[in-house]
Amino acid sequence: MIISLIGLPILKLDIDFETEPIGLGKDGKQIFFRDIWPSTEEVANVVKSSVLPEMFKATYEAITQGNPMWNQLSVPSSTLYTWDPNSTYIHDPPYFKSMTMSGPHGVKDAYRLLNFGDSITTDHISPAGSIHKDNPAAKYLLERGVDRRDFNSYGSRRGNE
């Protein structure tokens, strides 16, 4: 925002806003960022005068009612999710097939492929972006009758991680 206000050339992005002026006033006096930045009190006053309870009241009074389209969806009575075997977005993970509701089960013949610690998530190691027409994911989708225009993105199809 400040760059658009002061019209800095793209190469001057290393300005020190504490010590360097961002411009000159009509009187020729240097203007610093701190001169135009609102104080915490000024921001609080604007919030207090413009973010009003009425803005939220109607929404939150009816929040448990949902909306008509959502409320018209048919809901199965089962307590378990009914997997669609033809879904190309999400399917029943194979490691659950032999499990029952009787209690915990040990995982057999599994091993850790990599151990990254807490700083790496599936977002870091999964493909991103659109699904290219010539890769294995596209082949999988085409074999299941998904039109190219309906491939969507890797992110939208990551329900099976």
Biotite code that builds the C-alpha atoms (Angstrom):
import biotite.structure as struc

atoms = struc.array([
    struc.Atom([0.000, 0.000, 0.000], chain_id="A", res_id=1, res_name="MET", atom_name="CA", element="C"),
    struc.Atom([2.677, 2.476, 0.967], chain_id="A", res_id=2, res_name="ILE", atom_name="CA", element="C"),
    struc.Atom([4.549, 1.903, -2.287], chain_id="A", res_id=3, res_name="ILE", atom_name="CA", element="C"),
    struc.Atom([1.456, 2.843, -4.277], chain_id="A", res_id=4, res_name="SER", atom_name="CA", element="C"),
    struc.Atom([0.986, 5.952, -2.120], chain_id="A", res_id=5, res_name="LEU", atom_name="CA", element="C"),
    struc.Atom([4.505, 7.258, -2.500], chain_id="A", res_id=6, res_name="ILE", atom_name="CA", element="C"),
    struc.Atom([5.150, 5.990, -6.018], chain_id="A", res_id=7, res_name="GLY", atom_name="CA", element="C"),
    struc.Atom([8.446, 4.302, -5.345], chain_id="A", res_id=8, res_name="LEU", atom_name="CA", element="C"),
    struc.Atom([10.141, 2.817, -8.382], chain_id="A", res_id=9, res_name="PRO", atom_name="CA", element="C"),
    struc.Atom([10.107, -0.978, -8.260], chain_id="A", res_id=10, res_name="ILE", atom_name="CA", element="C"),
    struc.Atom([13.849, -1.097, -7.565], chain_id="A", res_id=11, res_name="LEU", atom_name="CA", element="C"),
    struc.Atom([13.561, 0.903, -4.324], chain_id="A", res_id=12, res_name="LYS", atom_name="CA", element="C"),
    struc.Atom([11.954, -1.716, -2.084], chain_id="A", res_id=13, res_name="LEU", atom_name="CA", element="C"),
    struc.Atom([14.582, -1.562, 0.655], chain_id="A", res_id=14, res_name="ASP", atom_name="CA", element="C"),
    struc.Atom([13.378, 1.690, 2.199], chain_id="A", res_id=15, res_name="ILE", atom_name="CA", element="C"),
    struc.Atom([13.756, 1.958, 5.966], chain_id="A", res_id=16, res_name="ASP", atom_name="CA", element="C"),
    struc.Atom([10.411, 3.395, 7.014], chain_id="A", res_id=17, res_name="PHE", atom_name="CA", element="C"),
    struc.Atom([11.776, 4.345, 10.436], chain_id="A", res_id=18, res_name="GLU", atom_name="CA", element="C"),
    struc.Atom([14.551, 6.614, 9.160], chain_id="A", res_id=19, res_name="THR", atom_name="CA", element="C"),
    struc.Atom([13.797, 7.499, 5.530], chain_id="A", res_id=20, res_name="GLU", atom_name="CA", element="C"),
    struc.Atom([11.046, 9.908, 4.513], chain_id="A", res_id=21, res_name="PRO", atom_name="CA", element="C"),
    struc.Atom([8.335, 8.665, 2.161], chain_id="A", res_id=22, res_name="ILE", atom_name="CA", element="C"),
    struc.Atom([7.781, 12.071, 0.643], chain_id="A", res_id=23, res_name="GLY", atom_name="CA", element="C"),
    struc.Atom([7.632, 15.817, 1.134], chain_id="A", res_id=24, res_name="LEU", atom_name="CA", element="C"),
    struc.Atom([4.715, 17.918, 2.295], chain_id="A", res_id=25, res_name="GLY", atom_name="CA", element="C"),
    struc.Atom([3.531, 21.085, 0.479], chain_id="A", res_id=26, res_name="LYS", atom_name="CA", element="C"),
    struc.Atom([5.766, 23.009, 2.864], chain_id="A", res_id=27, res_name="ASP", atom_name="CA", element="C"),
    struc.Atom([8.803, 20.939, 1.812], chain_id="A", res_id=28, res_name="GLY", atom_name="CA", element="C"),
    struc.Atom([8.968, 19.185, 5.170], chain_id="A", res_id=29, res_name="LYS", atom_name="CA", element="C"),
    struc.Atom([9.829, 15.465, 5.152], chain_id="A", res_id=30, res_name="GLN", atom_name="CA", element="C"),
    struc.Atom([6.926, 13.058, 5.756], chain_id="A", res_id=31, res_name="ILE", atom_name="CA", element="C"),
    struc.Atom([7.589, 9.721, 7.401], chain_id="A", res_id=32, res_name="PHE", atom_name="CA", element="C"),
    struc.Atom([5.426, 6.606, 7.429], chain_id="A", res_id=33, res_name="PHE", atom_name="CA", element="C"),
    struc.Atom([4.741, 7.158, 11.141], chain_id="A", res_id=34, res_name="ARG", atom_name="CA", element="C"),
    struc.Atom([3.177, 10.523, 10.249], chain_id="A", res_id=35, res_name="ASP", atom_name="CA", element="C"),
    struc.Atom([0.391, 8.955, 8.213], chain_id="A", res_id=36, res_name="ILE", atom_name="CA", element="C"),
    struc.Atom([-0.042, 5.618, 10.022], chain_id="A", res_id=37, res_name="TRP", atom_name="CA", element="C"),
    struc.Atom([-3.048, 5.654, 12.402], chain_id="A", res_id=38, res_name="PRO", atom_name="CA", element="C"),
    struc.Atom([-2.507, 5.092, 16.096], chain_id="A", res_id=39, res_name="SER", atom_name="CA", element="C"),
    struc.Atom([-3.937, 2.079, 17.907], chain_id="A", res_id=40, res_name="THR", atom_name="CA", element="C"),
    struc.Atom([-6.528, 4.393, 19.476], chain_id="A", res_id=41, res_name="GLU", atom_name="CA", element="C"),
    struc.Atom([-7.570, 5.775, 16.074], chain_id="A", res_id=42, res_name="GLU", atom_name="CA", element="C"),
    struc.Atom([-8.006, 2.250, 14.682], chain_id="A", res_id=43, res_name="VAL", atom_name="CA", element="C"),
    struc.Atom([-10.002, 1.208, 17.774], chain_id="A", res_id=44, res_name="ALA", atom_name="CA", element="C"),
    struc.Atom([-12.297, 4.219, 17.384], chain_id="A", res_id=45, res_name="ASN", atom_name="CA", element="C"),
    struc.Atom([-12.993, 3.420, 13.737], chain_id="A", res_id=46, res_name="VAL", atom_name="CA", element="C"),
    struc.Atom([-13.711, -0.227, 14.579], chain_id="A", res_id=47, res_name="VAL", atom_name="CA", element="C"),
    struc.Atom([-15.973, 0.799, 17.469], chain_id="A", res_id=48, res_name="LYS", atom_name="CA", element="C"),
    struc.Atom([-17.964, 3.183, 15.271], chain_id="A", res_id=49, res_name="SER", atom_name="CA", element="C"),
    struc.Atom([-18.223, 1.009, 12.168], chain_id="A", res_id=50, res_name="SER", atom_name="CA", element="C"),
    struc.Atom([-18.240, -2.647, 13.287], chain_id="A", res_id=51, res_name="VAL", atom_name="CA", element="C"),
    struc.Atom([-21.612, -2.830, 14.972], chain_id="A", res_id=52, res_name="LEU", atom_name="CA", element="C"),
    struc.Atom([-23.440, -5.696, 16.712], chain_id="A", res_id=53, res_name="PRO", atom_name="CA", element="C"),
    struc.Atom([-26.337, -5.397, 14.242], chain_id="A", res_id=54, res_name="GLU", atom_name="CA", element="C"),
    struc.Atom([-23.976, -6.525, 11.499], chain_id="A", res_id=55, res_name="MET", atom_name="CA", element="C"),
    struc.Atom([-23.653, -9.929, 13.136], chain_id="A", res_id=56, res_name="PHE", atom_name="CA", element="C"),
    struc.Atom([-26.935, -10.354, 14.988], chain_id="A", res_id=57, res_name="LYS", atom_name="CA", element="C"),
    struc.Atom([-29.119, -11.516, 12.064], chain_id="A", res_id=58, res_name="ALA", atom_name="CA", element="C"),
    struc.Atom([-26.501, -13.973, 10.860], chain_id="A", res_id=59, res_name="THR", atom_name="CA", element="C"),
    struc.Atom([-25.842, -15.560, 14.232], chain_id="A", res_id=60, res_name="TYR", atom_name="CA", element="C"),
    struc.Atom([-29.498, -15.684, 15.288], chain_id="A", res_id=61, res_name="GLU", atom_name="CA", element="C"),
    struc.Atom([-30.232, -17.993, 12.349], chain_id="A", res_id=62, res_name="ALA", atom_name="CA", element="C"),
    struc.Atom([-26.927, -19.817, 12.143], chain_id="A", res_id=63, res_name="ILE", atom_name="CA", element="C"),
    struc.Atom([-28.318, -23.124, 13.414], chain_id="A", res_id=64, res_name="THR", atom_name="CA", element="C"),
    struc.Atom([-31.119, -23.032, 10.852], chain_id="A", res_id=65, res_name="GLN", atom_name="CA", element="C"),
    struc.Atom([-28.767, -23.406, 7.881], chain_id="A", res_id=66, res_name="GLY", atom_name="CA", element="C"),
    struc.Atom([-29.962, -22.318, 4.482], chain_id="A", res_id=67, res_name="ASN", atom_name="CA", element="C"),
    struc.Atom([-32.825, -23.799, 2.450], chain_id="A", res_id=68, res_name="PRO", atom_name="CA", element="C"),
    struc.Atom([-30.588, -25.572, -0.078], chain_id="A", res_id=69, res_name="MET", atom_name="CA", element="C"),
    struc.Atom([-28.481, -27.126, 2.672], chain_id="A", res_id=70, res_name="TRP", atom_name="CA", element="C"),
    struc.Atom([-31.558, -28.163, 4.630], chain_id="A", res_id=71, res_name="ASN", atom_name="CA", element="C"),
    struc.Atom([-33.047, -29.904, 1.569], chain_id="A", res_id=72, res_name="GLN", atom_name="CA", element="C"),
    struc.Atom([-30.107, -32.285, 1.193], chain_id="A", res_id=73, res_name="LEU", atom_name="CA", element="C"),
    struc.Atom([-31.043, -35.864, 1.937], chain_id="A", res_id=74, res_name="SER", atom_name="CA", element="C"),
    struc.Atom([-29.146, -37.251, 4.880], chain_id="A", res_id=75, res_name="VAL", atom_name="CA", element="C"),
    struc.Atom([-28.630, -40.981, 5.377], chain_id="A", res_id=76, res_name="PRO", atom_name="CA", element="C"),
    struc.Atom([-29.729, -42.338, 8.729], chain_id="A", res_id=77, res_name="SER", atom_name="CA", element="C"),
    struc.Atom([-26.595, -44.457, 9.139], chain_id="A", res_id=78, res_name="SER", atom_name="CA", element="C"),
    struc.Atom([-23.987, -43.451, 11.685], chain_id="A", res_id=79, res_name="THR", atom_name="CA", element="C"),
    struc.Atom([-21.296, -44.561, 9.234], chain_id="A", res_id=80, res_name="LEU", atom_name="CA", element="C"),
    struc.Atom([-20.350, -42.777, 6.044], chain_id="A", res_id=81, res_name="TYR", atom_name="CA", element="C"),
    struc.Atom([-21.722, -44.414, 2.907], chain_id="A", res_id=82, res_name="THR", atom_name="CA", element="C"),
    struc.Atom([-18.788, -44.562, 0.519], chain_id="A", res_id=83, res_name="TRP", atom_name="CA", element="C"),
    struc.Atom([-19.488, -44.054, -3.184], chain_id="A", res_id=84, res_name="ASP", atom_name="CA", element="C"),
    struc.Atom([-17.400, -46.725, -4.927], chain_id="A", res_id=85, res_name="PRO", atom_name="CA", element="C"),
    struc.Atom([-17.463, -44.688, -8.152], chain_id="A", res_id=86, res_name="ASN", atom_name="CA", element="C"),
    struc.Atom([-16.176, -41.457, -6.613], chain_id="A", res_id=87, res_name="SER", atom_name="CA", element="C"),
    struc.Atom([-12.968, -40.107, -8.091], chain_id="A", res_id=88, res_name="THR", atom_name="CA", element="C"),
    struc.Atom([-12.555, -37.674, -5.193], chain_id="A", res_id=89, res_name="TYR", atom_name="CA", element="C"),
    struc.Atom([-12.667, -39.858, -2.120], chain_id="A", res_id=90, res_name="ILE", atom_name="CA", element="C"),
    struc.Atom([-13.018, -43.559, -1.485], chain_id="A", res_id=91, res_name="HIS", atom_name="CA", element="C"),
    struc.Atom([-12.962, -45.990, 1.394], chain_id="A", res_id=92, res_name="ASP", atom_name="CA", element="C"),
    struc.Atom([-9.317, -46.374, 2.432], chain_id="A", res_id=93, res_name="PRO", atom_name="CA", element="C"),
    struc.Atom([-8.331, -50.030, 1.967], chain_id="A", res_id=94, res_name="PRO", atom_name="CA", element="C"),
    struc.Atom([-6.731, -50.256, 5.419], chain_id="A", res_id=95, res_name="TYR", atom_name="CA", element="C"),
    struc.Atom([-10.193, -49.833, 6.990], chain_id="A", res_id=96, res_name="PHE", atom_name="CA", element="C"),
    struc.Atom([-11.833, -52.700, 5.093], chain_id="A", res_id=97, res_name="LYS", atom_name="CA", element="C"),
    struc.Atom([-11.020, -55.405, 7.640], chain_id="A", res_id=98, res_name="SER", atom_name="CA", element="C"),
    struc.Atom([-11.621, -53.228, 10.703], chain_id="A", res_id=99, res_name="MET", atom_name="CA", element="C"),
    struc.Atom([-14.684, -53.627, 12.876], chain_id="A", res_id=100, res_name="THR", atom_name="CA", element="C"),
    struc.Atom([-16.243, -51.391, 15.513], chain_id="A", res_id=101, res_name="MET", atom_name="CA", element="C"),
    struc.Atom([-15.151, -53.761, 18.289], chain_id="A", res_id=102, res_name="SER", atom_name="CA", element="C"),
    struc.Atom([-12.023, -51.876, 19.213], chain_id="A", res_id=103, res_name="GLY", atom_name="CA", element="C"),
    struc.Atom([-8.566, -50.779, 18.120], chain_id="A", res_id=104, res_name="PRO", atom_name="CA", element="C"),
    struc.Atom([-6.570, -52.929, 15.756], chain_id="A", res_id=105, res_name="HIS", atom_name="CA", element="C"),
    struc.Atom([-2.868, -53.103, 15.125], chain_id="A", res_id=106, res_name="GLY", atom_name="CA", element="C"),
    struc.Atom([-1.466, -52.004, 11.818], chain_id="A", res_id=107, res_name="VAL", atom_name="CA", element="C"),
    struc.Atom([0.449, -54.851, 10.184], chain_id="A", res_id=108, res_name="LYS", atom_name="CA", element="C"),
    struc.Atom([3.113, -54.799, 7.506], chain_id="A", res_id=109, res_name="ASP", atom_name="CA", element="C"),
    struc.Atom([3.333, -51.003, 7.569], chain_id="A", res_id=110, res_name="ALA", atom_name="CA", element="C"),
    struc.Atom([6.506, -48.992, 7.784], chain_id="A", res_id=111, res_name="TYR", atom_name="CA", element="C"),
    struc.Atom([7.503, -45.356, 7.816], chain_id="A", res_id=112, res_name="ARG", atom_name="CA", element="C"),
    struc.Atom([8.700, -44.204, 4.438], chain_id="A", res_id=113, res_name="LEU", atom_name="CA", element="C"),
    struc.Atom([10.080, -40.861, 5.627], chain_id="A", res_id=114, res_name="LEU", atom_name="CA", element="C"),
    struc.Atom([10.217, -38.977, 8.924], chain_id="A", res_id=115, res_name="ASN", atom_name="CA", element="C"),
    struc.Atom([10.100, -35.207, 8.439], chain_id="A", res_id=116, res_name="PHE", atom_name="CA", element="C"),
    struc.Atom([9.137, -34.031, 11.904], chain_id="A", res_id=117, res_name="GLY", atom_name="CA", element="C"),
    struc.Atom([6.484, -31.417, 12.620], chain_id="A", res_id=118, res_name="ASP", atom_name="CA", element="C"),
    struc.Atom([7.509, -28.819, 10.060], chain_id="A", res_id=119, res_name="SER", atom_name="CA", element="C"),
    struc.Atom([6.513, -30.788, 6.937], chain_id="A", res_id=120, res_name="ILE", atom_name="CA", element="C"),
    struc.Atom([2.903, -31.543, 6.030], chain_id="A", res_id=121, res_name="THR", atom_name="CA", element="C"),
    struc.Atom([1.259, -33.279, 3.104], chain_id="A", res_id=122, res_name="THR", atom_name="CA", element="C"),
    struc.Atom([0.920, -29.828, 1.542], chain_id="A", res_id=123, res_name="ASP", atom_name="CA", element="C"),
    struc.Atom([4.701, -29.759, 1.143], chain_id="A", res_id=124, res_name="HIS", atom_name="CA", element="C"),
    struc.Atom([5.070, -33.171, -0.467], chain_id="A", res_id=125, res_name="ILE", atom_name="CA", element="C"),
    struc.Atom([1.889, -33.453, -2.542], chain_id="A", res_id=126, res_name="SER", atom_name="CA", element="C"),
    struc.Atom([1.503, -32.246, -6.100], chain_id="A", res_id=127, res_name="PRO", atom_name="CA", element="C"),
    struc.Atom([-0.254, -28.913, -6.522], chain_id="A", res_id=128, res_name="ALA", atom_name="CA", element="C"),
    struc.Atom([-1.992, -27.083, -9.319], chain_id="A", res_id=129, res_name="GLY", atom_name="CA", element="C"),
    struc.Atom([-4.010, -28.382, -12.209], chain_id="A", res_id=130, res_name="SER", atom_name="CA", element="C"),
    struc.Atom([-3.853, -31.987, -13.337], chain_id="A", res_id=131, res_name="ILE", atom_name="CA", element="C"),
    struc.Atom([-1.924, -32.150, -16.619], chain_id="A", res_id=132, res_name="HIS", atom_name="CA", element="C"),
    struc.Atom([-3.551, -34.227, -19.341], chain_id="A", res_id=133, res_name="LYS", atom_name="CA", element="C"),
    struc.Atom([-0.524, -36.521, -19.829], chain_id="A", res_id=134, res_name="ASP", atom_name="CA", element="C"),
    struc.Atom([0.238, -37.704, -16.294], chain_id="A", res_id=135, res_name="ASN", atom_name="CA", element="C"),
    struc.Atom([-0.845, -40.773, -14.272], chain_id="A", res_id=136, res_name="PRO", atom_name="CA", element="C"),
    struc.Atom([-3.526, -38.838, -12.373], chain_id="A", res_id=137, res_name="ALA", atom_name="CA", element="C"),
    struc.Atom([-5.132, -37.826, -15.675], chain_id="A", res_id=138, res_name="ALA", atom_name="CA", element="C"),
    struc.Atom([-4.943, -41.414, -16.908], chain_id="A", res_id=139, res_name="LYS", atom_name="CA", element="C"),
    struc.Atom([-6.648, -42.626, -13.714], chain_id="A", res_id=140, res_name="TYR", atom_name="CA", element="C"),
    struc.Atom([-9.457, -40.069, -14.090], chain_id="A", res_id=141, res_name="LEU", atom_name="CA", element="C"),
    struc.Atom([-9.943, -40.717, -17.811], chain_id="A", res_id=142, res_name="LEU", atom_name="CA", element="C"),
    struc.Atom([-10.168, -44.463, -17.169], chain_id="A", res_id=143, res_name="GLU", atom_name="CA", element="C"),
    struc.Atom([-13.034, -43.706, -14.779], chain_id="A", res_id=144, res_name="ARG", atom_name="CA", element="C"),
    struc.Atom([-14.941, -41.567, -17.269], chain_id="A", res_id=145, res_name="GLY", atom_name="CA", element="C"),
    struc.Atom([-14.011, -38.140, -15.905], chain_id="A", res_id=146, res_name="VAL", atom_name="CA", element="C"),
    struc.Atom([-13.962, -35.497, -18.653], chain_id="A", res_id=147, res_name="ASP", atom_name="CA", element="C"),
    struc.Atom([-10.768, -33.457, -18.930], chain_id="A", res_id=148, res_name="ARG", atom_name="CA", element="C"),
    struc.Atom([-12.677, -30.269, -18.005], chain_id="A", res_id=149, res_name="ARG", atom_name="CA", element="C"),
    struc.Atom([-13.702, -31.938, -14.721], chain_id="A", res_id=150, res_name="ASP", atom_name="CA", element="C"),
    struc.Atom([-10.200, -32.936, -13.587], chain_id="A", res_id=151, res_name="PHE", atom_name="CA", element="C"),
    struc.Atom([-10.106, -30.009, -11.163], chain_id="A", res_id=152, res_name="ASN", atom_name="CA", element="C"),
    struc.Atom([-6.849, -29.631, -9.180], chain_id="A", res_id=153, res_name="SER", atom_name="CA", element="C"),
    struc.Atom([-4.698, -31.926, -7.073], chain_id="A", res_id=154, res_name="TYR", atom_name="CA", element="C"),
    struc.Atom([-5.716, -29.994, -3.979], chain_id="A", res_id=155, res_name="GLY", atom_name="CA", element="C"),
    struc.Atom([-9.400, -30.682, -4.554], chain_id="A", res_id=156, res_name="SER", atom_name="CA", element="C"),
    struc.Atom([-8.745, -34.412, -4.931], chain_id="A", res_id=157, res_name="ARG", atom_name="CA", element="C"),
    struc.Atom([-6.540, -34.945, -1.891], chain_id="A", res_id=158, res_name="ARG", atom_name="CA", element="C"),
    struc.Atom([-9.154, -36.600, 0.289], chain_id="A", res_id=159, res_name="GLY", atom_name="CA", element="C"),
    struc.Atom([-7.346, -39.931, 0.354], chain_id="A", res_id=160, res_name="ASN", atom_name="CA", element="C"),
    struc.Atom([-4.124, -38.981, 2.065], chain_id="A", res_id=161, res_name="GLU", atom_name="CA", element="C"),
])
